[in-house]
Amino acid sequence: MFYRIKYIFSSRQKKDFLNQLCNVLGFAPDRISLYVAALSHRSVKERATDNNERLEYLGDAILGSVIADFLFMKYPYKGEGFLTEMRSKMVNRQILNDIAIKMGLKKITSFNRSDGSLRSSQIFGNALEALIGAVYIDCGYIKTKQWVLKKMILPHMFMEDLETAEINKKNKLYTWANRNGRLLEFETLEEKIENGRRLFTVAAVVDGEIIAEGKAFNKKDASQLAAQLAAEKLNIIS
């Protein structure tokens, strides 16, 4: 199909990668090249057919569908507003990144390790979405749904905690600013095309000073990331 990536590993590296991949997946995959692509960040593979951005796009859609179905069945008497909010919490970038790291994706994701900013970014959550896309192409929707439930939702997403969780970092930052008489703004610093997609850089600005910057492929995610980093820098979030 689209992903025909040649291995650049030694035989030992390839064996180690496959062992770790099988541990993460819980099964032996058929189309290994899909998973190599899913775990390859654009910082090491620029071509859209080699890195994980296309699979991330697909996996994001599949994950949203699986979670929507899960919530619809779990909360038969809840309204649209509640379901929409819960879905937003479950696909939150920081939550997905934390789950990806717990699952071991940081160890097997290929990225430019000399770029210090990537180590603390949310690329592992993006890789997790790409992995979902790979599982979908390799195994079909039903098995992907089962995999997401078994590997992500049931062991890592606790509904009672999520129901009361406040994940909107911008709201937290605005609350802090209002209480302390500070002026908070979110400013788009840059908008550029990268690998055929718009990449936004948004800054959290307090009293005219840039506190933190976030980059993402939509402004909402970029501003939430900037808010998260700003809140951590200002010691608003423990």
Secondary structure by P-SEA (a helix, b strand, c coil): ccccccccccaaaaaaaaaaaaaaaccccccaaaaaaaacccccccccccccaaaaaaaaaaaaaaaaaaaaaacccccaaaaaaaaaaaacaaaaaaaaaaaccccccccccccccccccaaaaaaaaaaaaaaaaaccaaaaaaaaaaccccccccaaaaaacccaaaaaaaaaaaaabbbbbbbbccccccccbbbbbbbbccccccccccccccaaaaaaaaaaaaaaaacccc
